[in-house]
Amino acid sequence: MEIRNYKYNFIDAPAKAEGQMINPDDYNFTPPKEKPMNAYNDLMSELKEGETVEGIVFGDYGWSDFGEEDCDNPIPKDKRGVLLTLEQAKPLMDGWTYHGGFGSPECYATYIWTNERIIWVTQYDGSTNLDSAPRHPMNCTPDMPGG
């Protein structure tokens, strides 16, 4: 089941007396514009200022390719397990996202090396996101993914 958040425009709604029931039909119902899924954009928004991608390796989709038939832009099997530059990986990252809902992962397992971190896909309670660790040993406070 897909849950969507919609915005109600209260400006066009008639005023209601206190305690009076609200009729949803009185409101201008505006569904949000759908953003196309794009893992490249997800990655770019994850990068810190001055951080650059040095290499990317893709693995299987979801759990052993479960659900890949629903992917709009499947990554060819001969490109998986192969170290790619960001430029080589970019066209393969359209049509799916790292930020999935609940259930089986709907993205490719990925390792991303930057000049500062190593980034990978993580999953907590069925929700997927990107997580990372410093690329080199350093003083830092580790966090606990999923909590």
Secondary structure, DSSP 8 states (H G I E B T S, - for coil): ------EEEGGGS----TT----GGGSEEE-------BHHHHHHHHS-TT--EEEEEEEEETTTTTTGGG-SS---GGGBTS-B-HHHHGGGGBS--SS--SSS--SEEEEEEESSEEEEEEEETTEEEEEEEESS--S-----TT-
